[in-house]
């Protein structure tokens, strides 16, 4: 099991190195990281998320107090 976790961590580190070597210099040069189609997909997904959040009456996680449990009864 330890070898599996180690291999997964190694893959994560290698992925981070690839992003660092490819995306960061491209972004510094002013090139876009996503294609036009990727930008459109990202925009549509974020808009749909905002629309669905606006339609629900549930509080957002920031507004949620986490105090939904009923008060404890005293033992009498």
C-alpha positions, -999 to +999 in steps of 0.1 A: +000+000+000+029+023+008+043+018-027+010+027-043+008+059-023+044+067-032+037+061-069+007+083-068+026+111-051+054+107-077+029+111-105+015+142-089+049+157-086+058+149-122+025+165-134+033+196-114+068+197-131+052+194-165+028+222-158+056+243-145+077+237-176+049+243-201+021+265-188+040+290-167+064+302-194+036+302-220+015+324-197+044+348-191+048+353-228+012+362-231+000+331-248-033+316-237-031+283-219-066+271-230-078+270-266-109+291-276-130+260-273-116+254-238-123+290-228-159+286-240-164+254-221-150+270-189-172+300-192-204+280-199-197+257-169-191+286-145-223+304-158-244+272-153-230+269-118-240+305-110-274+300-125-281+269-105-268+285-073-291+315-078-321+292-084-318+273-051-330+287-018-302+269+001-276+291+017-242+291+002-214+274+022-201+308+033-235+317+047-241+283+063-236+285+101-234+248+106-258+250+135-286+228+121-287+204+150-316+208+175-307+219+210-298+191+234-324+181+259-315+182+296-318+151+316-345+157+343 
